[in-house]
């Protein structure tokens, strides 16, 4: 539903609240569709969803759960039929897809595209993944060598000293040193927070933004919805010549079944629910009104509308082999409004990455940092992109990659002293 809203296929829900105040929790009891963000916790300043009566059927996503972001279905008897997960693939499903000669369904294409998008996003987030692994390997090698030396010294102590007290002291000293080398603690048995930096913190970390992979996600959902709903002929029928076409839901389901969305599949359950309500009828009415008006599609229109109009004017087929290149070409067109952000985002991250690289900077480093600080004062978007690079560099700066963390801290210090005041908010977030 969120993806359809982003594509301009549906009107916004009756209630959209990014963060719901506790005093307005009665909105959660409304029977109409909504998209609401809730801060949960044990105190009255938070909302406990389990204590909200008559909340109805809802799907919950815990965005702060570092172990995973699996959906939780509340008051939904059969989630697989009510809200099927099109991106879920078991090992058996992947084996069948690899060995079966059947054609690939539109849900398979969406799954593959989103998997590649997530992989690219993680690669951008961990900019120095290879260097980080080398640093960790070096740190492990150093630790192993240190442990071997300590073990040898401990053995020599035992051989050269026959006193029990000395042996006990030597054992305690070695154990204590091993513990200090492995992880510092604060007296309560908990490891130092600095040792946990970079572990299990990819999801929703520091408001991480990546324009390039956001465009890839937009392309993935654009291909999915255009392949599904782009061709008007698949769900409209003209009963008599000269009459207006009408919605033909059985025709649409038959067309989808011919393309692999057979009964018992996730897409079949999704389409059954989609056609049962008024959402599909409203969507078709809007498409017909748009077609009859014959208005020129604006450059800033939703991606779905631009690509559908392009295929309709050029009489192109809406098969996936034709839709995919059209969506990618239009979505990445540098002359369309907003697409300049892709190159801008890449440029800012590249500058910050070069300034925090373990390799020697080719130029005047202080002058470049001063220019970056000035740019951050001019635009908060540049500041956010710069801070994202600094956070990732701090997480990579272990072992032989210590220089990355040091340079990132120096840039952060310069931003705090000479940059915009909202650097403080970014730094303590």
C-alpha positions as CSV (number, residue, x, y, z in Angstrom):
1,X,0.0,0.0,0.0
2,X,2.8,2.4,0.8
3,X,4.5,1.6,-2.5
4,X,1.2,2.3,-4.4
5,X,0.9,5.6,-2.6
6,X,4.4,6.5,-3.7
7,X,3.7,5.6,-7.3
8,X,0.6,7.8,-7.3
9,X,-1.8,4.9,-7.8
10,X,-3.9,5.5,-4.7
11,X,-5.1,8.5,-2.9
12,X,-3.5,9.1,0.5
13,X,-5.1,7.2,3.5
14,X,-7.6,9.1,5.7
15,X,-5.0,9.3,8.4
16,X,-1.2,9.6,8.0
17,X,0.7,10.5,11.2
18,X,4.5,10.1,11.2
19,X,4.6,10.1,15.1
20,X,1.4,9.8,17.0
21,X,1.2,11.7,20.4
22,X,0.0,9.6,23.3
23,X,-3.1,11.8,23.7
24,X,-4.3,10.9,20.2
25,X,-4.1,7.1,20.5
26,X,-7.8,6.9,19.9
27,X,-7.0,7.3,16.2
28,X,-5.7,3.7,16.3
29,X,-9.3,2.5,16.8
30,X,-10.6,4.0,13.6
31,X,-11.9,1.4,11.1
32,X,-10.6,3.3,8.0
33,X,-7.1,2.6,6.7
34,X,-4.2,4.5,8.2
35,X,-0.5,4.7,8.3
36,X,0.7,5.8,11.7
37,X,4.1,5.8,13.5
38,X,4.0,5.0,17.2
39,X,6.6,5.3,19.9
40,X,6.1,2.3,22.3
41,X,7.4,2.0,25.8
42,X,6.4,1.2,29.4
43,X,5.8,4.8,30.7
44,X,2.7,7.0,30.1
45,X,4.8,9.1,27.6
46,X,4.6,6.1,25.2
47,X,1.8,4.1,23.7
48,X,1.4,0.4,24.6
49,X,-0.4,-1.1,21.6
50,X,-1.6,-4.1,23.6
51,X,-3.6,-1.8,25.9
52,X,-5.5,0.0,23.1
53,X,-9.0,-1.6,22.9
54,X,-10.7,-2.2,19.6
55,X,-7.6,-1.6,17.5
56,X,-8.8,-3.9,14.8
57,X,-6.6,-5.6,12.2
58,X,-3.2,-4.0,12.0
59,X,0.3,-4.9,10.8
60,X,3.1,-3.8,13.0
61,X,6.7,-3.2,12.1
62,X,9.3,-2.6,14.8
63,X,11.8,-0.3,13.2
64,X,14.1,-0.3,16.3
65,X,14.5,-4.0,16.4
66,X,18.1,-4.7,15.6
67,X,17.5,-8.5,15.2
68,X,15.2,-8.1,12.3
69,X,12.1,-6.2,11.1
70,X,9.6,-9.0,10.6
71,X,6.0,-7.9,10.6
72,X,3.8,-8.6,13.5
73,X,0.1,-9.3,12.6
74,X,-2.4,-8.2,15.3
75,X,-5.9,-9.5,15.2
76,X,-5.3,-11.1,11.7
77,X,-6.3,-14.7,11.7
78,X,-4.6,-15.7,8.4
79,X,-1.8,-13.3,7.5
80,X,-0.7,-15.3,4.5
81,X,-4.0,-14.7,2.8
82,X,-4.8,-11.2,4.2
83,X,-1.4,-9.6,3.7
84,X,0.8,-12.0,1.8
85,X,4.6,-11.3,1.8
86,X,5.6,-11.3,-1.9
87,X,9.3,-10.9,-1.0
88,X,9.5,-14.0,1.2
89,X,11.4,-16.9,-0.3
90,X,12.3,-20.2,1.4
91,X,15.3,-22.3,0.4
92,X,13.0,-24.8,-1.3
93,X,11.4,-22.0,-3.3
94,X,14.7,-20.7,-4.5
95,X,15.8,-24.3,-5.5
96,X,12.6,-24.7,-7.5
97,X,13.0,-21.3,-9.2
98,X,16.5,-22.3,-10.2
99,X,15.6,-25.7,-11.6
100,X,12.1,-25.1,-13.0
101,X,11.7,-24.2,-16.6
102,X,8.5,-22.1,-15.8
103,X,8.5,-18.4,-16.7
104,X,9.4,-15.9,-14.0
105,X,6.4,-14.2,-12.4
106,X,6.1,-10.5,-11.6
107,X,6.5,-11.2,-7.9
108,X,9.8,-13.0,-8.6
109,X,11.0,-9.9,-10.5
110,X,10.1,-7.7,-7.6
111,X,11.8,-9.9,-5.1
112,X,15.0,-10.0,-7.2
113,X,15.0,-6.2,-7.8
114,X,14.5,-5.4,-4.1
115,X,17.2,-7.9,-3.1
116,X,19.7,-6.2,-5.5
117,X,18.6,-2.8,-4.2
118,X,19.2,-3.8,-0.6
119,X,22.6,-5.3,-1.5
120,X,23.6,-2.0,-3.2
121,X,22.3,0.0,-0.2
122,X,24.4,-2.1,2.2
123,X,27.4,-1.7,0.0
124,X,27.0,2.1,0.0
125,X,26.5,2.1,3.8
126,X,29.7,0.0,4.4
127,X,31.8,2.0,2.0
128,X,35.0,0.2,3.1
129,X,33.7,-3.3,3.5
130,X,36.9,-4.9,2.1
131,X,39.1,-2.6,4.1
132,X,37.1,-3.3,7.2
133,X,37.5,-7.0,6.8
134,X,41.3,-6.6,6.4
135,X,41.4,-4.4,9.6
136,X,39.4,-7.0,11.5
137,X,41.7,-9.8,10.2
138,X,44.7,-7.8,11.3
139,X,43.2,-7.2,14.7
140,X,42.5,-10.9,15.1
141,X,46.1,-11.7,14.1
142,X,47.5,-9.3,16.6
143,X,45.3,-10.7,19.3
144,X,46.3,-14.3,18.5
145,X,50.0,-13.3,18.5
146,X,49.6,-11.5,21.8
147,X,47.8,-14.6,23.3
148,X,50.6,-16.9,22.1
149,X,53.3,-14.7,23.7
150,X,51.4,-14.5,27.0
151,X,50.9,-18.3,27.0
152,X,54.6,-18.7,26.5
153,X,55.5,-16.4,29.3
154,X,53.0,-18.1,31.6
155,X,54.6,-21.5,30.8
156,X,58.2,-20.1,31.5
157,X,56.9,-18.7,34.8
158,X,55.6,-22.1,35.9
159,X,58.9,-23.8,34.9
160,X,61.1,-21.3,36.7
161,X,59.1,-20.8,39.8
162,X,57.9,-23.5,42.2
163,X,55.8,-21.3,44.5
164,X,52.1,-21.7,44.4
165,X,51.6,-18.0,45.1
166,X,53.6,-17.0,42.1
167,X,51.8,-19.5,39.9
168,X,48.4,-18.2,41.1
169,X,49.5,-14.6,40.6
170,X,50.8,-15.4,37.1
171,X,47.5,-17.1,36.2
172,X,45.4,-14.2,37.4
173,X,47.6,-11.6,35.6
174,X,47.4,-13.5,32.3
175,X,43.6,-13.9,32.6
176,X,43.2,-10.2,33.5
177,X,45.3,-9.1,30.6
178,X,43.4,-11.3,28.2
179,X,40.2,-9.8,29.4
180,X,41.4,-6.3,29.0
181,X,42.6,-7.1,25.5
182,X,39.3,-8.7,24.5
183,X,36.8,-6.2,25.7
184,X,36.8,-3.4,28.2
185,X,33.8,-3.3,30.6
186,X,32.4,-0.9,33.1
187,X,32.3,-3.1,36.2
188,X,28.9,-4.6,35.4
189,X,30.1,-7.2,33.0
190,X,28.8,-5.2,30.0
191,X,31.2,-4.6,27.1
192,X,32.3,-1.1,26.2
193,X,29.9,0.6,23.8
194,X,32.9,1.4,21.6
195,X,33.3,-2.3,21.0
196,X,29.8,-2.6,19.7
197,X,30.0,0.1,17.1
198,X,29.2,-1.3,13.7
199,X,27.6,-4.5,14.9
200,X,24.0,-5.3,13.9
201,X,23.3,-1.6,13.2
202,X,22.6,-1.4,9.5
203,X,18.8,-1.1,9.7
204,X,17.6,2.5,10.0
205,X,20.9,3.7,11.4
206,X,21.2,7.4,12.1
207,X,18.5,8.2,9.5
208,X,20.7,6.9,6.7
209,X,19.8,8.2,3.3
210,X,21.0,7.0,-0.1
211,X,19.5,8.7,-3.1
212,X,20.8,6.2,-5.6
213,X,19.3,3.1,-4.0
214,X,16.1,5.0,-3.3
215,X,15.8,5.5,-7.1
216,X,16.5,1.8,-7.5
217,X,13.6,0.9,-5.1
218,X,11.4,3.3,-7.1
219,X,12.3,1.6,-10.3
220,X,11.6,-1.9,-8.8
221,X,8.1,-0.9,-7.6
222,X,7.5,1.0,-10.9
223,X,8.3,-2.1,-12.9
224,X,6.0,-4.2,-10.7
225,X,3.0,-1.9,-10.9
226,X,3.3,-1.2,-14.6
227,X,3.6,-4.8,-15.4
228,X,0.6,-5.5,-13.2
229,X,-1.8,-2.5,-13.9
230,X,-0.2,-0.6,-16.8
231,X,-2.2,-2.2,-19.6
232,X,-5.8,-1.0,-19.5
233,X,-6.9,-3.8,-21.8
234,X,-6.2,-6.4,-19.2
235,X,-9.0,-5.2,-16.9
236,X,-11.4,-3.2,-19.1
237,X,-14.0,-4.6,-21.6
238,X,-16.1,-2.8,-24.1
239,X,-19.4,-4.6,-24.2
240,X,-20.9,-2.8,-27.3
241,X,-19.3,-0.7,-30.0
242,X,-19.4,3.0,-29.1
243,X,-20.0,2.4,-25.4
244,X,-17.6,3.2,-22.6
245,X,-15.4,0.4,-21.3
246,X,-16.3,-1.2,-18.0
247,X,-14.3,-3.0,-15.3
248,X,-13.9,-6.8,-16.0
249,X,-12.4,-8.4,-12.9
250,X,-12.7,-12.0,-14.1
251,X,-10.8,-11.0,-17.2
252,X,-8.1,-9.5,-15.1
253,X,-7.7,-12.5,-12.9
254,X,-7.6,-14.8,-15.9
255,X,-4.8,-12.7,-17.4
256,X,-2.8,-12.8,-14.2
257,X,-3.3,-16.5,-13.9
258,X,-1.8,-16.9,-17.4
259,X,1.2,-15.0,-16.2
260,X,1.9,-17.2,-13.2
261,X,-0.3,-15.7,-10.5
262,X,-2.2,-19.0,-9.9
263,X,-4.4,-19.9,-6.9
264,X,-2.4,-20.5,-3.7
265,X,0.3,-18.0,-4.7
266,X,0.9,-14.8,-2.8
267,X,0.0,-12.7,-5.7
268,X,-3.4,-14.5,-6.1
269,X,-4.3,-13.7,-2.4
270,X,-3.1,-10.1,-2.8
271,X,-5.2,-9.5,-6.0
272,X,-8.2,-11.2,-4.5
273,X,-8.2,-8.8,-1.6
274,X,-7.4,-5.9,-3.9
275,X,-10.3,-6.5,-6.2
276,X,-12.8,-7.2,-3.4
277,X,-12.8,-3.6,-2.1
278,X,-13.3,-0.2,-3.6
279,X,-9.6,0.5,-4.1
280,X,-9.4,-1.2,-7.4
281,X,-12.6,0.4,-8.7
282,X,-11.4,3.8,-7.7
283,X,-8.0,3.2,-9.4
284,X,-9.7,2.2,-12.7
285,X,-12.0,5.2,-12.6
286,X,-9.1,7.5,-12.1
287,X,-7.2,5.8,-15.0
288,X,-10.3,6.2,-17.3
289,X,-10.7,9.8,-16.4
290,X,-7.1,10.5,-17.1
291,X,-7.4,8.7,-20.5
292,X,-10.5,10.6,-21.6
293,X,-9.1,14.0,-20.6
294,X,-6.1,13.4,-22.9
295,X,-4.0,15.8,-20.9
296,X,-0.3,16.0,-21.3
297,X,1.4,14.2,-18.5
298,X,3.5,16.6,-16.5
299,X,7.2,16.1,-16.0
300,X,6.8,15.9,-12.2
301,X,4.0,13.3,-12.4
302,X,4.4,9.9,-10.7
303,X,6.7,7.5,-12.4
304,X,3.8,5.2,-13.1
305,X,1.8,7.8,-15.1
306,X,4.9,9.0,-17.1
307,X,5.9,5.5,-18.2
308,X,2.3,4.3,-18.9
309,X,1.7,7.4,-21.0
310,X,5.0,6.7,-22.9
311,X,3.9,3.2,-23.7
312,X,0.4,4.2,-24.7
313,X,1.6,6.9,-27.1
314,X,4.3,4.7,-28.7
315,X,1.9,1.6,-28.7
316,X,4.4,-0.4,-26.7
317,X,3.7,-3.7,-25.0
318,X,3.5,-3.8,-21.2
319,X,5.5,-7.0,-20.9
320,X,8.3,-7.0,-18.4
321,X,10.9,-7.1,-21.2
322,X,9.6,-3.7,-22.5
323,X,8.6,-2.1,-19.2
324,X,11.9,-2.6,-17.3
325,X,14.1,-0.6,-19.8
326,X,11.5,2.2,-20.1
327,X,11.1,2.6,-16.3
328,X,14.9,2.7,-15.8
329,X,15.5,5.2,-18.7
330,X,12.8,7.6,-17.5
331,X,13.5,7.3,-13.8
332,X,17.2,8.1,-14.3
333,X,16.7,10.8,-16.9
334,X,18.9,13.7,-15.7
335,X,16.6,16.3,-17.3
336,X,13.5,15.3,-15.2
337,X,12.8,17.3,-12.0
338,X,14.6,16.0,-9.0
339,X,17.0,13.6,-10.8
340,X,19.9,16.0,-10.3
341,X,19.9,14.8,-6.6
342,X,21.4,11.5,-7.7
343,X,24.6,13.0,-9.0
344,X,24.7,15.5,-6.2
345,X,24.4,12.9,-3.5
346,X,27.1,10.8,-5.1
347,X,29.4,13.9,-5.4
348,X,29.0,14.8,-1.7
349,X,29.6,11.3,-0.5
350,X,32.7,11.0,-2.8
351,X,34.2,14.2,-1.3
352,X,33.7,13.1,2.3
353,X,35.0,9.6,1.5
354,X,38.2,11.0,-0.1
355,X,38.8,13.2,2.9
356,X,38.5,10.3,5.3
357,X,40.3,7.7,3.3
358,X,43.3,5.8,4.6
359,X,45.2,6.9,1.5
360,X,46.9,10.2,1.4
361,X,44.6,13.0,0.2
362,X,45.6,14.5,-3.2
363,X,45.4,18.2,-2.4
364,X,45.2,20.6,0.5
365,X,43.2,18.6,3.1
366,X,42.6,21.6,5.4
367,X,41.3,23.7,2.6
368,X,39.0,20.9,1.3
369,X,37.6,20.4,4.9
370,X,37.0,24.1,5.2
371,X,35.1,24.1,1.8
372,X,33.0,21.1,2.9
373,X,32.2,22.8,6.2
374,X,31.0,25.9,4.2
375,X,28.9,23.7,1.9
376,X,27.3,22.1,5.0
377,X,26.4,25.6,6.2
378,X,24.7,26.3,2.9
379,X,22.7,23.1,2.7
380,X,21.4,20.7,5.4
381,X,21.2,18.0,2.7
382,X,25.0,18.2,2.3
383,X,25.4,18.0,6.0
384,X,23.3,14.9,6.3
385,X,25.2,13.1,3.5
386,X,28.5,14.1,5.1
387,X,27.5,12.9,8.5
388,X,26.5,9.5,7.0
389,X,30.0,9.1,5.7
390,X,31.5,10.1,9.0
391,X,29.4,7.6,10.9
392,X,30.4,4.8,8.5
393,X,34.1,5.7,8.7
394,X,34.0,5.6,12.5
395,X,32.6,2.1,12.3
396,X,35.2,1.0,9.8
397,X,38.1,2.5,11.8
398,X,39.3,-0.6,13.5
399,X,42.7,-2.4,13.2
400,X,44.8,-1.1,10.4
401,X,42.0,1.3,9.3
402,X,42.4,3.5,12.4
403,X,43.2,6.5,10.2
404,X,39.6,6.6,8.8
405,X,38.2,7.1,12.3
406,X,40.8,9.7,13.2
407,X,40.1,11.8,10.1
408,X,36.3,11.5,10.6
409,X,36.7,12.8,14.1
410,X,38.8,15.7,12.9
411,X,36.2,16.6,10.3
412,X,33.4,16.2,12.9
413,X,35.4,18.5,15.3
414,X,35.7,21.1,12.5
415,X,32.0,20.9,11.8
416,X,31.1,21.4,15.5
417,X,33.4,24.4,15.7
418,X,32.7,26.1,12.4
419,X,29.7,24.4,10.8
420,X,25.9,25.0,11.2
421,X,24.3,24.6,14.6
422,X,22.3,21.5,13.6
423,X,25.6,19.6,13.5
424,X,25.1,19.2,17.3
425,X,21.8,17.5,16.7
426,X,23.3,15.2,14.1
427,X,26.2,14.4,16.4
428,X,24.2,13.4,19.5
429,X,21.4,11.6,17.6
